[in-house]
Amino acid sequence: MKDASSDPGHPVPLITAWNVESQVHLIVGANPLAAARCAKSLEAGALPIVIAPDTGDMHFALSEHIATGAVQWVRRDFQDGDLTSLGREEVDRVVDTVFVTLGGNHPLSPHISKLCRRLRIPVNVSDAPELCSFTLLSTYSDGPLHIGITTSGRGCKLASRLRREISAFLPPNLGTAIDRLGAVRRRLWEEDNTAGLGGEVFDAEDDDATGQKHTFNTLVTESDVAAAKTRRMRWLSQICEYWPLRKLVSISDADIDAILKAYSSGKDNAKGAMGSEMLSQKGKIVLAGSGPGHPDLLTRATYNAIHNADIILADKLVPAPVLDLIPRRTEVHIARKFPGNADQAQEEFLQMGLAALRNGRQVLRLKQGDPYLYGRGAEEFDFFRKEGYPPVVLPGITSAMSASLFADIPATHRGVSDQVLVCTGTGRKGAAPEPPTYVPTQTVVFLMALHRLSALVESLTTFPAEDSTPHSRTLWPKDTPCAIVERASCPDQRVIRTTLEHVCLAFEAAGSRPPGLLVLGASCHVLHNPQDQRWVIEEGFHGLDELHGEAEAATEAVGESTR
Ligand code: SAH
């Protein structure tokens, strides 16, 4: 966070939440803004008094409040004496707060502002920050939760947009959950105190930034006798601090009762209650694709799943920038896949996922590209479904289609290619799969093929010498365009454009940079043709960065035009 004290142009306001119940709010004016101020005051339990002459153009909402008696109307212009005569008796009739809705240019505005400051009455003047001793926040409320935003008078539209965006991040029912957890907190404190276990003063504010104890981050353990007294309280603090909000809002009274019983049973068996084992919440699993590499290529659904997961089981190929998005406290495991260990690694992950699900946890199985394209996704789906946990499956942008795109190769192109074939260069148990037959208008994408590129090219362009049987497939001409695309969408993306004739030599000369794939077909030379060069190598990937720059510029332009 920025250190505000180092920014003299922006002094930090003291943001507070006032209890204004039964206080007198003087509202000068009867326009729509005055109506909005009245509504806010009423909402907060204050008693608004409107001062405005009877000119017949009072806002209808104000008229209604006046008709019902909720708002008092003084039918004349403001008089200085109003500030010290219309207030509550207990404060010598000085009004509690003043809202002037006439705007900064009205001669009364600076006058009232000055009087109020002299009398130490908080005053707000519309559209005149310099005349205000306080400003109102754009607020979001859900039960006991209130979030306020201020741009210090720089842009109230922007403040309300920020409020909307921030509140959209919050799960529904957060207010109810706060009420529930607040009640538990009080109950724990009272029970501990009755039992003589207290010692820490109950402070309604102590979960705000300043009140955290230095022992807060120490995990509670069974053997920790010193911690026993305040263990339940610390359990509560820990779930408030660490649990994903989505999980916090789903906690039920029954869950809380079960946890508290475990703590008060006297036996030290409450350890299980620390985690989620005792929650009635059933484990859930999401099986999601993380795209080819660049984190901007995640779907929003997968991005949300990353943020909601308790435990993430990621494939080895899931790119580092995607793993960087995982919240710091989320448990992450990367598959220990290496040649010869693939099946064991897969089994280990399935069992880990299952154990987490049985403990009521939210599991994310994160795969590279798309989970159902050479990702063993359906096998995993079937496994978890049989165990009673059918996964939610989220698609990912597959490298098969996006790598060619990022290499400027259109998978189809009018008059050149009218079909696409995605296949693997490696069969089951490492065997060579049957090569596809030559189709002049086809684009073929070979995944998992580069480690045996020369054998693949050989099988595409020639029949085995010993094979004398009639052939059901046609060979690919050696001058068919092709491209190797490696680490597509990553900063070190590399494209080698060539033909079947030279691809092996080119790849050998360049050296491999996994993961990579081979794209084959006339479409490879639609947008870039190496002409008389045997091959061309292109390094780097910048497409999305440029987009970022433009997006920011566009946002700024919109900002300017609404100011
Ligand atoms: N499910 C993945 C594919 C898994 S198979 C998907 O939909 O993309 C793994 C193969 O994908 C690799 O051998 C490689 O051929 C290809 N691959 C994965 N990421 C790639 C990338 N960023 N660039 C090029 N090829 C990639």
Residues whose N, C-alpha, C, O or C-beta is under 5 A from the ligand:
A	BS01	SAH	P292 G293 Q368 G369 D370 P371 L373 Y374 G375 I397 T398 S399 A400 A403 F446 L447 M448 V485 E486 R487 A488 P515 G516 L517
